[in-house]
Amino acid sequence: MYWYTITPLDVLMFRDAKPFTPGERAWAGSIFPPNGHTIAGALRGIAGDPVNFHLKGVFLVHEDTLYFPRPLGFVGSTPLLPLDWMPDSPLSQGFWNPLQPCPLVKPRLERDGPREQDDELPQGYFYRQFLSSQAIATYLETGQIAKPNWLTQDQKAVKPWTVETRSHNSLDEGTRQVKDADGYFVENAVRMASGWSLAIAVNQLLEKTVIQLGGEGHRAILERCQPLEEQWKTIATLSDRNFKKSGKAIAYLVTPGVFERKQNQSQATCRAWPWEWKLAHAVNGNQKPGSLVSVATDKAVAISCRVRETESKQGQSKQSIPAPQVFAAPPGSLYYLNQPEPLFQDSHTAPHHVQRWRQLGYSELLWISHEDQ
């Protein structure tokens, strides 16, 4: 895999997967960072011949350093743990729904008196929403993220982009009235902070070039960045080592996780954790306990791509239609397991359309080995 930065030359526009028609819905939703389908589409625009790109990312980069979305299983800088993993917790006698993942709670305070609360934010500081590759490498090694790695006094480092709201309308000729057909709508443009770029890895060696990225033909510079290769290699090596260990583990999702399965009447259903990972607490004696203990996640990310015809009709060009929406677990989600488990998407026996999600960079997991304190 070859690592690249994508540096915008202007603002970027990425609409989300919500249906939108001017005149019916005045606000066009947006999403950032862009998903793997968007990046693959931009790369195909410069490839010429049809190419099945395999991607990793999308991540952020600043000064040749990779940045990953913050793990969601933290309150401030204090890590949360499943109640099942802390039998001496004062909350261990509480009731909770065994059909759902186990609740997450703070570790118990020291017995010799109150300690400084790790989640107290010093005045003038902010919590980062993206953490450097060095901080994540330490997290994979130790299971901890030091408080200084969370904090910054630079608001641009919290979320390194700003959203600019832009209105669109069209007037009837000779009047000051908005055309009914075009209507009036508003959408968001994203402007990245100075010095920040997107980062991806691709299975193809590409030349430095300008690509069209997102809506309305906005452009960005695609450029090779070799320092990112070593950073990813270090992190991937630590993750693989932790995955091979036995015992409790935490899976850290760094790209949107698409976990979809067809249910009754072939209805596709998405949820926040892989369907093949069964809950560790069985509700009756006929169930076989799995490894998944708990989940830390947030609002789902709506993703929509397009379905293109494989063959065009005589005298007509190939057509494409919007594909059904998919709801992905957000990057930063954490999964607490009694034993590491692989993804079905990585299996050679998985259908091609299932493997394709991983090939486009979705559901990328990093593994942390958890040792009882």
HUFENUR-V683009 format. One record per backbone hydrogen bond with DSSP energy under -0.5 kcal/mol. CO is the residue of the C=O (numbers start at 1). NH is the residue of the N-H. If there is no record, write none. Layout:
co;nh
CO;NH
CO;NH
//
This chain:
co;nh
2;202
3;225
4;200
5;7
5;223
6;8
6;198
7;221
12;190
13;215
14;31
21;24
21;25
26;28
26;186
27;29
28;188
29;16
35;39
36;40
37;41
38;42
39;43
40;44
41;45
43;46
43;47
44;48
47;49
51;53
54;203
56;201
59;199
60;67
61;197
62;65
65;62
66;133
67;60
68;131
72;74
73;80
74;76
75;77
75;78
77;79
78;75
79;107
81;105
82;85
83;86
86;89
89;92
91;94
96;98
97;100
103;83
105;81
110;113
116;118
117;120
120;122
122;125
126;152
129;70
131;68
132;136
133;137
134;138
135;139
136;140
137;141
138;142
138;144
139;143
140;369
146;149
146;150
147;150
147;151
150;128
152;126
153;155
154;157
154;158
155;158
155;159
158;129
159;161
160;193
162;164
162;191
163;165
164;189
166;187
168;185
170;179
172;175
177;172
179;183
183;170
184;23
185;168
186;28
187;166
189;164
190;12
190;192
191;162
193;196
195;63
197;61
198;6
199;59
200;4
201;56
202;2
204;206
209;222
211;213
211;220
214;217
215;218
218;213
219;9
219;10
220;211
220;222
221;7
221;223
222;209
223;5
225;228
226;229
226;230
227;231
228;232
229;233
230;234
231;235
232;236
233;237
234;238
235;239
236;240
237;241
238;242
239;243
240;244
241;245
242;245
248;370
249;337
250;252
250;368
251;253
251;335
252;254
252;366
253;332
256;258
256;363
257;259
257;329
258;260
259;271
261;269
263;266
264;267
266;268
267;263
269;261
274;277
276;278
278;291
278;292
279;290
280;282
284;287
287;289
291;338
292;280
293;102
294;336
295;297
296;334
300;302
301;328
302;17
303;326
305;323
306;308
307;321
313;316
319;309
321;307
326;303
326;328
328;301
329;257
330;333
332;72
333;253
334;296
335;251
335;337
336;293
336;294
337;249
343;346
344;347
347;350
351;354
351;355
352;356
353;357
354;357
354;358
355;359
356;360
357;362
358;361
359;55
363;365
364;254
364;255
366;252
368;250
369;371
//
